[in-house]
Amino acid sequence: MSDELTIHIYPGDCDTAGHVNHAVMLTLLERARWAALEKHMPFEDYIRRSQWAVVRHVDVSFSSPAMPGDDFIVRTGLQSIGKTSFTVRQAAKNQKGALVCEAKIVYVTLTTDGRPMPVPEEWRAIFSEWED
């Protein structure tokens, strides 16, 4: 089951057009990914590891604006795992159920010296599975 995080939009999250712009939305999606990760592996455990997960590719599709006062739910889940990479999928919907955005983030697992390495076995449960 995918993890969910409710995020409230404050005026300071918005640009001069009055809505959350794409750069801030990426930050909010990242916040939701950290919240999902911390349910399965505390940050302190993650940071002490000899492996890292770094973003290789981000694909985001925006469907409707997020405005001050909105609450939206970001659903986060593991979509797939390759040899040295894994893909996390996210969807954000506002309080009315309208899709705000969808994202796919591809991570590559690296050693501390920056070389790709196989995704650690225990990382296969680092995020809940994505459910369509």
Contact map, one row per residue, 1 for C-alpha under 8 A:
111000000000000000000000000000000000000000000000000000000000000000000000000010000000000000000000000000000000000000000000000000011110
111100000000000000000000000000000000000000000000000000000000000000000000001111000000000000000000000000000000000000000000000000111110
111110000000000000000000000000000001000000000000000000000000000000000000001110000000000000000000000000000000000000000000000000110000
011111000000000000000000000000010001000000000000000000000000000000000000111100000000000000000000000000000000000000000000000000000000
001111100000000000000000000000010011000000000000000000000000000000000000111000000000000000000000000000000000000000000000000000000000
000111110000000000000000000000000000000000000000000000000000000000000011110000000000000000000000000000000000000000000000000000000000
000011111000000000000000000100000000000000000000000000000000000000000011110000000000000000000000000000000000000000000000000000000000
000001111100000000000000000000000000000000000000000000000000000000001111000000000000000000000000000000000000000000000000000000000000
000000111110110000010000000000000000000000000000000000000000000001111110000000000000000000000000000000000000000000000000000000000000
000000011111110000000000000000000000000000000000000000000000000000011000000000000000000000000000000000000000000000000000000000000000
000000001111110001000000000000000000000000000000000000000000000000111000000000000000000000000000000000000000000000000000000000000000
000000000111111000000000000000000000000000000000000000000000000000000000000000000000000000000000000000000000000000000000000000000000
000000001111111000110001000000000000000000000000000000000000000000010000000000000000000000000000000000000000000000000000000000000000
000000001111111111111001000000000000000000000000000000000000000000110000000000000000000000000000000000000000000000000000000000000000
000000000001111111111000000000000000000000000000000000000000000000000000000000000000000000000000000000000000000000000000000000000000
000000000000011111100000000000000000000000000000000000000000000000000000000000000000000000000000000000000000000000000000000000000000
000000000000011111100000000000000000000000000000000000000000000000000000000000000000000000000000000000000000000000000000000000000000
000000000010011111110000000000000000000000000000000000000000000000110000000000000000000000000000000000000000000000000000000000000000
000000000000111111111000000000000000000000000000000000000000000011110000000000000000000000000000000000000000000000000000000000000000
000000001000111001111101100000000000000000000000000000000000000011100000000000000000000000000000000000000000000000000000000000000000
000000000000011000111111100000000000000000000000000000000000000000000000000000000000000000000000000000000000000000000000000000000000
000000000000000000011111110000000000000000000000000000000000000000000000000000000000000000000000000000000000000000000000000000000000
000000000000000000001111111000000000000000000000000000000000000000000000000000000000000000000000000000000000000000000000000000000000
000000000000110000011111111100000000000000000000000000000000000000000000000000000000000000000000000000000000000000000000000000000000
000000000000000000011111111110000000000000000000000000000000000000000000000000000000000000000000000000000000000000000000000000000000
000000000000000000000111111111000000000000000000000000000000000000000000000000000000000000000000000000000000000000000000000000000000
000000000000000000000011111111100000000000000000000000000000000000000000000000000000000000000000000000000000000000000000000000000000
000000100000000000000001111111110000000000000000000000000000000000000000000000000000000000000000000000000000000000000000000000000000
000000000000000000000000111111111000000000000000000000000000000000000000010000000000000001000000000000000000000000000000000000000000
000000000000000000000000011111111100000000000000000000000000000000000000000000000000000000000000000000000000000000000000000000000000
000000000000000000000000001111111110000000000000000000000000000000000000000000000000000000000000000000000000000000000000000000000000
000110000000000000000000000111111111000000000000000000000000000000000000011100000000000000000000000000000000000000000000000000000000
000000000000000000000000000011111111100000000000000000000000000000000000000100000000000000000000000000000000000000000000000000000000
000000000000000000000000000001111111110000000000000000000000000000000000000000000000000000000000000000000000000000000000000000000000
000010000000000000000000000000111111111000000000000000000000000000000000000000000000000000000000000000000000000000000000000000000000
001110000000000000000000000000011111111100000000000000000000000000000000000100000000000000000000000000000000000000000000000000110000
000000000000000000000000000000001111111111000000000000000000000000000000000000000000000000000000000000000000000000000000000001100000
000000000000000000000000000000000111111111100000000000000000000000000000000000000000000000000000000000000000000000000000000000000000
000000000000000000000000000000000011111111000000000000000000000000000000000000000000000000000000000000000000000000000000000000000000
000000000000000000000000000000000001111111000000000000000000000000000000000000000000000000000000000000000000000000000000000011100000
000000000000000000000000000000000000111111101100000000000000000000000000000000000000000000000000000000000000000000000000000001000000
000000000000000000000000000000000000111111111100000000000000000000000000000000000000000000000000000000000000000000000000000000000000
000000000000000000000000000000000000010011111110000000000000000000000000000000000000000000000000000000000000000000000000000000000000
000000000000000000000000000000000000000001111111000000000000000000000000000000000000000000000000000000000000000000000000000000000000
000000000000000000000000000000000000000011111111100000000000000000000000000000000000000000000000000000000000000000000000000000000000
000000000000000000000000000000000000000011111111100000000000000000000000000000000000000000000000000000000000000000000000000000000000
000000000000000000000000000000000000000000111111100000000000000000000000000000000000000000000000000000000000000000000000000000000000
000000000000000000000000000000000000000000011111110000000000000000000000000000000000000000000000000000000000000000000000000000000000
000000000000000000000000000000000000000000001111111100000000000000000000000000000000000000000000000000000000000000000000000000000000
000000000000000000000000000000000000000000000001111100000000000000000000000000000000000000000000000000000000001100000000000000000000
000000000000000000000000000000000000000000000000111110000000000000000000000000000000000000000000000000000000111100000000000000000000
000000000000000000000000000000000000000000000000111111000000000000000000000000000000000000000000000000000000111100000000000000000000
000000000000000000000000000000000000000000000000001111100000000000000000000000000000000000000000000000000011110000000000000000000000
000000000000000000000000000000000000000000000000000111110000000000000000000000000000000000000000000000000011110000000000000000000000
000000000000000000000000000000000000000000000000000011111100000000000000000000000000000000000000000000001111000000000000000000000000
000000000000000000000000000000000000000000000000000001111100000000000000000000000000000000000000000000001111000000000000000000000000
000000000000000000000000000000000000000000000000000000111110000000000000000000000000000000000000000000001110000000000000000000000000
000000000000000000000000000000000000000000000000000000111111000000000000000000000000000000000000000000111100000000000000000000000000
000000000000000000000000000000000000000000000000000000001111100000000000000000000000000000000000000000111000000000000000000000000000
000000000000000000000000000000000000000000000000000000000111110000000000000000000000000000000000000011110000000000000000000000000000
000000000000000000000000000000000000000000000000000000000011111000000000000000000000000000000000000011100000000000000000000000000000
000000000000000000000000000000000000000000000000000000000001111110000000000000000000000000000000000111000000000000000000000000000000
000000000000000000000000000000000000000000000000000000000000111110000000000000000000000000000000001110000000000000000000000000000000
000000000000000000000000000000000000000000000000000000000000011111000000000000000000000000000000011110000000000000000000000000000000
000000000000000000110000000000000000000000000000000000000000011111100000000000000000000000000000000100000000000000000000000000000000
000000001000000000110000000000000000000000000000000000000000000111110100000000000000000000000100000100000000000000000000000000000000
000000001010010001110000000000000000000000000000000000000000000011111100000000000000000000000000000000000000000000000000000000000000
000000001110110001100000000000000000000000000000000000000000000001111100000000000000000000000000000000000000000000000000000000000000
000000011110000000000000000000000000000000000000000000000000000000111110000000000000000000000000000000000000000000000000000000000000
000000011000000000000000000000000000000000000000000000000000000001111111000000000000000000000110000000000000000000000000000000000000
000001111000000000000000000000000000000000000000000000000000000000001111100000000000000000000110000000000000000000000000000000000000
000001110000000000000000000000000000000000000000000000000000000000000111110000000000000000011110000000000000000000000000000000000000
000111100000000000000000000000000000000000000000000000000000000000000011111000000000000000011110000000000000000000000000000000000000
000111100000000000000000000010010000000000000000000000000000000000000001111100000000000001111000000000000000000000000000000000000000
011110000000000000000000000000010000000000000000000000000000000000000000111110000000000001110000000000000000000000000000000000000000
011100000000000000000000000000011001000000000000000000000000000000000000011111000000000111100000000000000000000000000000000000110100
111000000000000000000000000000000000000000000000000000000000000000000000001111100000000111000000000000000000000000000000000000111110
010000000000000000000000000000000000000000000000000000000000000000000000000111111000011110000000000000000000000000000000000000111100
000000000000000000000000000000000000000000000000000000000000000000000000000011111000011110000000000000000000000000000000000000001100
000000000000000000000000000000000000000000000000000000000000000000000000000001111100011100000000000000000000000000000000000000000000
000000000000000000000000000000000000000000000000000000000000000000000000000001111111111000000000000000000000000000000010000100000000
000000000000000000000000000000000000000000000000000000000000000000000000000000011111110000000000000000000000000000000010000000000000
000000000000000000000000000000000000000000000000000000000000000000000000000000001111100000000000000000000000000000001110000000000000
000000000000000000000000000000000000000000000000000000000000000000000000000000001111110000000000000000000001100000011110000000000000
000000000000000000000000000000000000000000000000000000000000000000000000000000001111111000000000000000000111100000000110000000000000
000000000000000000000000000000000000000000000000000000000000000000000000000001111101111100000000000000000111000000000010000000000000
000000000000000000000000000000000000000000000000000000000000000000000000000001111000111110000000000000011110000000000000000000000000
000000000000000000000000000000000000000000000000000000000000000000000000000111110000011111000000000000011110000000000000000000000100
000000000000000000000000000000000000000000000000000000000000000000000000000111100000001111100000000001111000000000000000000000000100
000000000000000000000000000010000000000000000000000000000000000000000000011110000000000111110000000001110000000000000000000000000000
000000000000000000000000000000000000000000000000000000000000000000000000011100000000000011111000001111100000000000000000000000000000
000000000000000000000000000000000000000000000000000000000000000000000001111000000000000001111100001111000000000000000000000000000000
000000000000000000000000000000000000000000000000000000000000000000000001110000000000000000111111111110000000000000000000000000000000
000000000000000000000000000000000000000000000000000000000000000001000111100000000000000000011111111100000000000000000000000000000000
000000000000000000000000000000000000000000000000000000000000000000000111100000000000000000001111110000000000000000000000000000000000
000000000000000000000000000000000000000000000000000000000000000000000000000000000000000000001111110000000000000000000000000000000000
000000000000000000000000000000000000000000000000000000000000000000000000000000000000000000001111111000000000000000000000000000000000
000000000000000000000000000000000000000000000000000000000000000100000000000000000000000000001111111100000000000000000000000000000000
000000000000000000000000000000000000000000000000000000000000001100000000000000000000000000111100111111000000000000000000000000000000
000000000000000000000000000000000000000000000000000000000000011111000000000000000000000000111100011111000000000000000000000000000000
000000000000000000000000000000000000000000000000000000000001111100000000000000000000000000111000001111100000000000000000000000000000
000000000000000000000000000000000000000000000000000000000001110000000000000000000000000011110000001111110000000000000000000000000000
000000000000000000000000000000000000000000000000000000000111100000000000000000000000000011100000000011111000000000000000000000000000
000000000000000000000000000000000000000000000000000000000111000000000000000000000000001111000000000001111100000000000000000000000000
000000000000000000000000000000000000000000000000000000111110000000000000000000000000001110000000000000111110000000000000000000000000
000000000000000000000000000000000000000000000000000000111100000000000000000000000000111100000000000000011111000000000000000000000000
000000000000000000000000000000000000000000000000000011111000000000000000000000000000111100000000000000001111100000000000000000000000
000000000000000000000000000000000000000000000000000011110000000000000000000000000001110000000000000000000111110000010000000000000000
000000000000000000000000000000000000000000000000001111000000000000000000000000000001100000000000000000000011111000011110000000000000
000000000000000000000000000000000000000000000000001111000000000000000000000000000000000000000000000000000001111111111000000000000000
000000000000000000000000000000000000000000000000011100000000000000000000000000000000000000000000000000000000111111111000000000000000
000000000000000000000000000000000000000000000000011100000000000000000000000000000000000000000000000000000000011111100000000000000000
000000000000000000000000000000000000000000000000000000000000000000000000000000000000000000000000000000000000011111100000000000000000
000000000000000000000000000000000000000000000000000000000000000000000000000000000000000000000000000000000000011111110000000000000000
000000000000000000000000000000000000000000000000000000000000000000000000000000000000000000000000000000000000011111111000000000000000
000000000000000000000000000000000000000000000000000000000000000000000000000000000001000000000000000000000001111001111100000000000000
000000000000000000000000000000000000000000000000000000000000000000000000000000000011000000000000000000000000111000111110000000000000
000000000000000000000000000000000000000000000000000000000000000000000000000000000011100000000000000000000000100000011111000000000000
000000000000000000000000000000000000000000000000000000000000000000000000000000001111110000000000000000000000100000001111101100000000
000000000000000000000000000000000000000000000000000000000000000000000000000000000000000000000000000000000000000000000111111100000000
000000000000000000000000000000000000000000000000000000000000000000000000000000000000000000000000000000000000000000000011111100000000
000000000000000000000000000000000000000000000000000000000000000000000000000000000000000000000000000000000000000000000001111111000000
000000000000000000000000000000000000000000000000000000000000000000000000000000000000000000000000000000000000000000000011111111100000
000000000000000000000000000000000000000000000000000000000000000000000000000000001000000000000000000000000000000000000011111111100000
000000000000000000000000000000000000000100000000000000000000000000000000000000000000000000000000000000000000000000000000011111110000
000000000000000000000000000000000000100110000000000000000000000000000000000000000000000000000000000000000000000000000000011111110000
011000000000000000000000000000000001100100000000000000000000000000000000000111000000000000000000000000000000000000000000001111111000
111000000000000000000000000000000001000000000000000000000000000000000000000111000000000000000000000000000000000000000000000011111100
110000000000000000000000000000000000000000000000000000000000000000000000000011100000000000000000000000000000000000000000000000111110
110000000000000000000000000000000000000000000000000000000000000000000000000111100000000110000000000000000000000000000000000000011111
110000000000000000000000000000000000000000000000000000000000000000000000000010000000000000000000000000000000000000000000000000001111
000000000000000000000000000000000000000000000000000000000000000000000000000000000000000000000000000000000000000000000000000000000111
